[in-house]
Amino acid sequence: MSGVTRKVSQTVEEKIESQFQKFIGPMGSHVFSELKKKGLTRENIFDYIDELVEEGILKNENAELFKRNIDLIMNIPSEGCEKEEPRKSEESEKEKSGSFLKKLIFRGD
């Protein structure tokens, strides 16, 4: 029997990677890969998101949405119940994150 198989749903990893792309832009996949090497635990992901807030790359509001979405993907109860998209700001947080992400990646952490 031959034919084309179609993927029905995304894996948890694919969903998490998608959130990285939504919240931090094109570098999201690369950052996701780096975090994956360290282990895709809730703690590792949340620590990274907190670092983005500390560096001024993500606003607290978007960081909380990002964390809530990660909890939903990982089936961890959180205050929100639906995935949300990042809110747009006057200066795109994704654009601001570029230089920091490059610095983080090349720093070798």
Secondary structure, 3 states (H helix, E strand, C coil): CCCCCCCCCCCHHHHHHHHHHHHHHHHHHHHHHHHHHHCCCHHHHHHHHHHHHHCCCCCHHHHHHHHHHHHHHCCCCCCCCCCCCCCCCCCCHHHHHHHHHHHHHHHCC
